[in-house]
Amino acid sequence: MQNKISLDKLKKGEKATIVSFHNDELPAKFYELGFMPGTTVQIKHKAPLNGPICVNVIDYQTLIAIRKTEAALILTDRL
């Protein structure tokens, strides 16, 4: 059973695999940072008041903060 959900909807500590993007206009910087389909990520911290989300890109062993609006464009499959 697959649980498709946008990255911004995941809770702190949850892991997911990136499946696709809601918008083809996602900046190239996200591909450079490792946000590609098939990549496993984990939510490390969510700032209050729609602040940034800290994401651990497990496959590349990196910790990245992105805007909530950008995270909403990334569709994942919850693990």
N, C-alpha and C positions, 0 to 999 in steps of 0.2 A: 504494500500500500504506500502510495507516495503522498507526501504532504507538501504541496507547492505553496510557497508563501514568499512575500517580498522580504528582503533583508532587513528592512526597518521594523518589521513586525516580530522578528525573533526576539526572545528574551535573553537577558544576560546569562551566559554560560551555554546557551544552545549552539549546536553545531549543525551545519548544513552544507550541501554541495550546490554550487552555482549551476543553474540550468540554462538560463537565457537572460535577455534584457528586454524590458518593456519598451525601450526606445533605442533606435539605431544610432541616435545622436550622442550616445554616452561618450564622454571625452576619451581620447586615446590614452590619457594618463592612467586610466583604470586598467587598461590592458597591460600597460607597463608595470603597474603595481601588483599584477598577478590576478586581477579579477577577471577570470576567463571561465567559460563553461567547463565543468569537471573539477574545478578547484574547490577544496574543502576549506570552509571558514568557520570561525567561532566568534560570538559576540563577547567581548571582554568587559565593556563598560558602555552605558548609555547616559549621556548628560541630560539633566532635567530641562524642561521648557523647550523642547524640540531642538536641543543642542546636538553636537556631533555624536557619532557612534564610533567606538573604538573596536576595530575588527582585527582578529588574528587570522592572517592568511596562512593556514597551517602548512600547505604544500610548499610555501616559500619561506616559512619561519619568520614572517614579518608582522608587525603590529602597525595598523594604519587607522587614522581617524578620518571619517568622511561625513559629509552633511547628511542629515536625515532625508532630505529631498533626493539626494543622489542614491542613497541606499534603497529608496522606494522603487528605483528603476531596475534593481537587480533581483531577478526571480530565482529562488532557491528551492531545493528539495530537502526538507528537514530530515536529519538523521536520527 
